[in-house]
Amino acid sequence: MLCENCKQQDASVHITEINHATSQRTQRHFCPSCAELFQQSDIVQRMLGRLPRIKLRVAAVSAQQTVLNVLSGSHDGETWSFVTDRLRQLQIDPSAGFEFELEEDRAYIDWLSGRKAAL
């Protein structure tokens, strides 16, 4: 099988992507060079295009929890609480009034909320 990216070398690296919202699996097949480029790419940006997005605004921040108002999506009007350190792991520096978007992925949201230990 040839690499799906360069279409020149044998695909020896096989990656399975799972869409947590739909449980759909996508198989990717790369040569070692293209696999390295793929893994260095911004995976979050690739996934954002596949799932609905939710817009959030930081309402309050403590060392442990960040309270957010949901501004769009199927949860519009709700108030959520995320683990502050987990937002910082995503390079989101929560401060009151800050707005950002993320994918509407239940496993991802559960991890941010502290209901799940790992992704």
C-alpha positions as CSV (number, residue, x, y, z in Angstrom):
1,M,0.0,0.0,0.0
2,L,1.3,3.4,-0.9
3,C,1.5,6.4,1.4
4,E,-1.8,8.4,1.1
5,N,0.2,11.7,1.2
6,C,3.2,11.4,-1.0
7,K,1.9,8.4,-3.0
8,Q,5.6,7.3,-3.6
9,Q,6.7,5.3,-0.6
10,D,5.2,2.3,1.1
11,A,2.8,3.1,3.9
12,S,4.3,1.5,7.1
13,V,2.6,3.7,9.6
14,H,-1.2,3.2,10.1
15,I,-3.2,5.7,12.2
16,T,-6.8,5.3,13.3
17,E,-8.7,8.5,14.0
18,I,-11.9,8.2,16.1
19,N,-14.6,10.8,16.0
20,H,-15.9,10.6,19.6
21,A,-19.2,12.2,18.8
22,T,-20.1,9.6,16.1
23,S,-17.7,6.7,16.9
24,Q,-16.7,6.9,13.2
25,R,-13.2,5.5,12.6
26,T,-10.9,6.8,9.8
27,Q,-7.8,4.8,8.8
28,R,-4.8,6.8,7.7
29,H,-1.7,5.2,6.0
30,F,1.6,7.0,5.7
31,C,5.3,6.4,5.0
32,P,7.5,7.3,8.0
33,S,8.4,10.8,6.7
34,C,4.7,11.8,6.0
35,A,3.6,10.2,9.3
36,E,6.0,12.5,11.2
37,L,4.7,15.5,9.3
38,F,1.1,14.4,10.1
39,Q,1.9,14.0,13.8
40,Q,3.5,17.4,14.0
41,S,0.5,19.1,12.4
42,D,-2.1,20.7,14.6
43,I,-4.4,17.8,15.3
44,V,-7.0,19.9,17.1
45,Q,-7.3,22.2,14.0
46,R,-7.9,19.1,11.8
47,M,-10.6,17.8,14.1
48,L,-12.4,21.1,14.6
49,G,-13.7,21.0,11.0
50,R,-15.4,17.6,11.7
51,L,-17.4,18.4,14.8
52,P,-19.8,21.2,15.7
53,R,-18.1,24.0,17.6
54,I,-19.2,25.7,20.9
55,K,-18.4,29.3,21.8
56,L,-17.6,29.9,25.5
57,R,-17.0,33.0,27.6
58,V,-15.1,32.9,30.9
59,A,-17.3,34.1,33.7
60,A,-15.1,33.5,36.7
61,V,-11.8,31.9,37.4
62,S,-10.3,30.3,40.5
63,A,-7.1,28.2,40.9
64,Q,-9.2,25.0,40.6
65,Q,-12.2,25.8,38.4
66,T,-13.1,28.1,35.5
67,V,-16.8,28.9,35.2
68,L,-17.9,29.4,31.5
69,N,-21.1,30.7,29.8
70,V,-22.0,28.7,26.7
71,L,-22.8,31.2,23.9
72,S,-23.6,28.9,21.0
73,G,-24.3,25.4,19.9
74,S,-26.8,22.9,21.3
75,H,-25.9,24.0,24.9
76,D,-26.5,27.7,24.4
77,G,-27.3,29.5,27.6
78,E,-25.8,26.8,29.9
79,T,-23.1,27.4,32.5
80,W,-20.2,25.0,32.6
81,S,-17.2,24.5,34.9
82,F,-13.9,23.3,33.6
83,V,-10.7,22.4,35.5
84,T,-8.5,25.5,35.2
85,D,-5.2,23.6,34.8
86,R,-6.7,21.6,31.9
87,L,-7.6,24.8,30.1
88,R,-4.0,25.9,30.6
89,Q,-2.7,22.6,29.2
90,L,-4.5,23.6,26.0
91,Q,-2.7,27.0,26.1
92,I,-5.9,28.8,27.0
93,D,-5.2,31.3,29.7
94,P,-8.6,31.8,31.3
95,S,-9.4,35.4,32.4
96,A,-12.9,36.9,32.9
97,G,-14.5,37.8,29.6
98,F,-12.2,35.8,27.4
99,E,-14.0,34.0,24.6
100,F,-12.9,30.9,22.8
101,E,-14.3,28.0,20.8
102,L,-13.9,24.2,21.1
103,E,-15.3,21.2,19.4
104,E,-18.5,19.7,20.8
105,D,-17.0,16.3,21.7
106,R,-18.5,14.8,24.8
107,A,-15.3,12.9,25.9
108,Y,-13.3,16.1,25.5
109,I,-15.8,18.2,27.4
110,D,-16.0,15.6,30.2
111,W,-12.1,15.7,30.4
112,L,-12.1,19.5,30.7
113,S,-14.9,19.3,33.3
114,G,-12.9,16.8,35.4
115,R,-15.5,14.0,35.0
116,K,-12.9,12.0,33.0
117,A,-9.3,11.4,34.0
118,A,-7.9,11.1,30.5
119,L,-8.9,11.6,26.9
